[in-house]
Amino acid sequence: MTQILKGKPVLDALNEKLKVDIERLNASGIYPTLGIVRVGEKPEDVAYERGVTKRAETIGVNVKNYLYSGNIEQDVLAEELKKISNDDTIHGVLLLRPLPAHIDEKIVCRQLAPSKDVDGITVTSMTGVYSGFDFGYPPCTAAACIEILKFYGIELKGKRAVVVGRSLVVGKPVAMMLLKEDATVTICHTKTVDLPQICKEADILIAASGQAKSIDSRYFNSEQVVIDVGINVGDDGNIICGDVDFSAADGNVKAVTPVPGGVGTVTTAILLKHVVEAAGKR
Ligand code: NDP
């Protein structure tokens, strides 16, 4: 029988620990605070911001929301981000991306202090992930994958891990984090030849292609643990499925994360964990 690796128990465990850490910080007059920067009104950004704000407030992390017009000039946004980053009352900053096409994210992101980069978007944070040294914060989604695997006691050392996707947000960082855990890692992308066969040989399969239900029965083996990072939304903005064909995985692999209710559920908790850690480093 396939084990369903639900995000909720992972979230609950993270939250229990966070609540203790937050109480300890509050006792010494520190109130962990997250700044969320949103540019424009994209429904998925609005929904994510609302979800993060609610979760943060539930566990005792303060949130300050910064909203800018979708037409904002790059220099103006960069200057605003610099101001937010320099605000001593804010411990971590979440910049909702992708930014509008006329803005160069690399230039804007430079204004964010690495110590407040709780979603791993600055070059300094990336250096921490890609060097394997312990500094900065990894991207939350990548960290959520590892958190789920560890929570459910899934052995990584010496295992063959295959990551489908090579973005800086998910694919590459999760591959580096698996490598740090001594897995043997293969990264796949659109030019990979014979993707199904490579995936079939994996002990751990991470699906982050952004292609709804594209990882199907051709990619699985019965001893495999499948982590579905994908979030594919319907016309109403609700999440309908992941990048894995869940019905094909259920019954044919050892374990699989559901969508919704898997990686996405844990991602926000990781973000808040990073904010609390950043607050504790003051
Ligand atoms: P991107 O579109 O930035 O990257 C997709 C990657 O998948 C690229 O490297 C691309 O290869 C590769 N790819 C696309 N199609 C195929 C294919 N047919 N075969 C093999 N490789 C393919 O997406 P993201 O990394 O930002 O997101 C990936 C998924 O994760 C999406 O479903 C997204 O919604 C979800 N997501 C979930 C989050 C969460 O918290 N759960 C947070 C962020 C994202 P190439 O480089 O060659 O183009």
Residues whose N, C-alpha, C, O or C-beta is under 5 A from the ligand:
A	BS01	NDP	T141 V164 G165 R166 S167 V169 V170 G171 C188 H189 T190 K191 A208 S209 G210 Q211 V229 G230 I231 V263 G264 T267
